Amino acid sequence: MANRNLEGLNVAILVTDGFEQVELVEPRKSLDEAGANTKIISPKQDKVRGWKFTEWGDQMPVDLALNQANPQQFDALLLPGGSSVLTNLE
């Protein structure tokens, strides 16, 4: 993806605690390198914590609370997987 020009594309990354960390970090890095603007959006206010295979991973800052996000401001959505993400986003 790094070879494509995504300059100005706004990408929402919707997560909560328990997302698979590698499924957020690596795609976000590629999107950012290609010029996209990425924002972590979550029902949690400050930080979310990832999952690294069999144990808790790193905490990451939330850029925008879900209740403040306007879908019309984004061009794409990234949904990192994880065992508890769908349950926690309901």
One Martini backbone bead per residue (centre of mass of N, CA, C, O) as a GRO file, in nm:
protein
   90
    1MET     BB    1   0.052   0.066  -0.012
    2ALA     BB    2   0.300   0.269  -0.018
    3ASN     BB    3   0.275   0.325  -0.343
    4ARG     BB    4   0.031   0.481  -0.283
    5ASN     BB    5  -0.192   0.759  -0.313
    6LEU     BB    6  -0.362   0.888  -0.001
    7GLU     BB    7  -0.396   1.178  -0.007
    8GLY     BB    8  -0.656   1.288   0.215
    9LEU     BB    9  -0.739   1.032   0.342
   10ASN     BB   10  -0.996   0.931   0.568
   11VAL     BB   11  -0.937   0.710   0.852
   12ALA     BB   12  -1.116   0.490   1.039
   13ILE     BB   13  -1.040   0.335   1.362
   14LEU     BB   14  -1.222   0.074   1.505
   15VAL     BB   15  -1.200   0.039   1.867
   16THR     BB   16  -1.119  -0.176   2.144
   17ASP     BB   17  -1.059  -0.368   2.374
   18GLY     BB   18  -0.880  -0.650   2.218
   19PHE     BB   19  -0.734  -0.589   1.984
   20GLU     BB   20  -0.533  -0.671   1.725
   21GLN     BB   21  -0.246  -0.510   1.707
   22VAL     BB   22  -0.134  -0.586   1.418
   23GLU     BB   23  -0.418  -0.491   1.279
   24LEU     BB   24  -0.332  -0.185   1.330
   25VAL     BB   25  -0.032  -0.105   1.298
   26GLU     BB   26   0.037  -0.193   1.004
   27PRO     BB   27  -0.192  -0.055   0.842
   28ARG     BB   28  -0.143   0.230   0.953
   29LYS     BB   29   0.141   0.266   0.851
   30SER     BB   30   0.070   0.239   0.549
   31LEU     BB   31  -0.133   0.467   0.534
   32ASP     BB   32   0.052   0.695   0.633
   33GLU     BB   33   0.275   0.655   0.413
   34ALA     BB   34   0.044   0.718   0.181
   35GLY     BB   35  -0.119   0.989   0.323
   36ALA     BB   36  -0.306   0.924   0.533
   37ASN     BB   37  -0.568   0.988   0.773
   38THR     BB   38  -0.559   0.867   1.101
   39LYS     BB   39  -0.813   0.739   1.339
   40ILE     BB   40  -0.886   0.662   1.661
   41ILE     BB   41  -1.189   0.492   1.743
   42SER     BB   42  -1.393   0.501   2.053
   43PRO     BB   43  -1.585   0.437   2.334
   44LYS     BB   44  -1.336   0.516   2.451
   45GLN     BB   45  -1.162   0.801   2.561
   46ASP     BB   46  -0.828   0.754   2.583
   47LYS     BB   47  -0.770   0.429   2.584
   48VAL     BB   48  -0.638   0.135   2.427
   49ARG     BB   49  -0.607  -0.228   2.430
   50GLY     BB   50  -0.421  -0.467   2.316
   51TRP     BB   51  -0.346  -0.779   2.144
   52LYS     BB   52  -0.076  -1.036   2.181
   53PHE     BB   53  -0.202  -1.327   2.098
   54THR     BB   54  -0.174  -1.415   2.454
   55GLU     BB   55  -0.163  -1.101   2.536
   56TRP     BB   56  -0.132  -0.809   2.644
   57GLY     BB   57  -0.071  -0.502   2.515
   58ASP     BB   58  -0.083  -0.200   2.407
   59GLN     BB   59  -0.139   0.131   2.447
   60MET     BB   60  -0.371   0.361   2.288
   61PRO     BB   61  -0.468   0.645   2.164
   62VAL     BB   62  -0.752   0.832   2.145
   63ASP     BB   63  -0.875   1.060   1.905
   64LEU     BB   64  -1.193   0.962   1.906
   65ALA     BB   65  -1.498   0.956   2.005
   66LEU     BB   66  -1.768   0.790   1.897
   67ASN     BB   67  -1.987   1.018   1.985
   68GLN     BB   68  -1.804   1.239   1.792
   69ALA     BB   69  -1.834   1.097   1.531
   70ASN     BB   70  -1.831   1.159   1.172
   71PRO     BB   71  -1.879   0.969   0.899
   72GLN     BB   72  -1.852   1.208   0.678
   73GLN     BB   73  -1.527   1.248   0.748
   74PHE     BB   74  -1.498   0.964   0.605
   75ASP     BB   75  -1.364   0.726   0.355
   76ALA     BB   76  -1.277   0.502   0.572
   77LEU     BB   77  -1.259   0.163   0.724
   78LEU     BB   78  -1.098   0.015   1.010
   79LEU     BB   79  -1.119  -0.338   1.137
   80PRO     BB   80  -0.981  -0.471   1.381
   81GLY     BB   81  -0.930  -0.754   1.524
   82GLY     BB   82  -1.075  -0.971   1.781
   83SER     BB   83  -1.221  -1.151   2.031
   84SER     BB   84  -1.375  -0.872   2.175
   85VAL     BB   85  -1.468  -0.645   1.986
   86LEU     BB   86  -1.763  -0.698   1.902
   87THR     BB   87  -1.875  -0.715   2.189
   88ASN     BB   88  -1.765  -0.422   2.282
   89LEU     BB   89  -1.922  -0.258   2.039
   90GLU     BB   90  -2.234  -0.310   2.115
   0.00000   0.00000   0.00000
